[in-house]
């Protein structure tokens, strides 16, 4: 499976799968093509064997740029309760937070108890309304006469963010050459499935390994990531590869977390750097 941003040409196929998944023909105003033309960077699709199995369409508000809105989410009936929608929501949270948003808004029908339960589990709060249905606050006539809706909001936080210079946040501080770099390029499978917790554990474990020099890691919205770890010798790299807990992570990675990956080991012979406001360095 592969997660990527939607493209304009996806619209026709997704409209078709909505009909299959929901058992009814979607009306043109449910999910117009304009969303696939203008909100690609904040909308995502999950593909498996060339077929769509889930998608999320959302955007950043122009009127209230600190707010983002999730408009439509769909998942194949056979793929429900497997973490795909949670993964799509988290991708959306990350994408809109990078654009300065601090809130995400969603509306749903008061009859859709599954949606209400899901959004509550995802940390959304029900906003005050002017009516109530089965104990749930609703906004009456939200989408027209008699069209009651539950309004949700989730506030995005940066509680884990450490305030420090950007270069220190992203770039490892390596010593004078020579040293070694292990470049791990990977494509993730959908869903977290314990990946984030294990990734944090591996970074902490690696930092305590003899010969560890630093690490840099990024992953894009399509699930493609690159992690580079730096070491003082090939012996240190081999010791890390054979670490017992690391071997467990490697095994689970092949079983659940990665569609594919490549590991490359390099000897760094020359390095250049630049730091705005500081002094650059040239090795070699």
Secondary structure, 3 states (H helix, E strand, C coil): CEEEECCHHHHHHHHHHHHHHHCCCCCCCCCCCHHHHHCHHHCEEEEECCEEEEEEEEEECCCCCCEEEEEEEEECHHHCCCCHHHHHHHHHHHHHHHCCCCEEEEEECCCCHHHHHHHHHCCCEECCCCEEECCEEEECCCCCCCCCEEEEEEECCCCCCCCCCHHHHHCCCCCCCCEEEEEEEEEECCCCCCHHHHHHHHHHHHHCCCCEEEEEEEECCCCEEEEEEEECCHHHHHHHHCCHHHHHHHHHHHHHHEEEEEEEEEEECCEEECCCCCCCEEEC
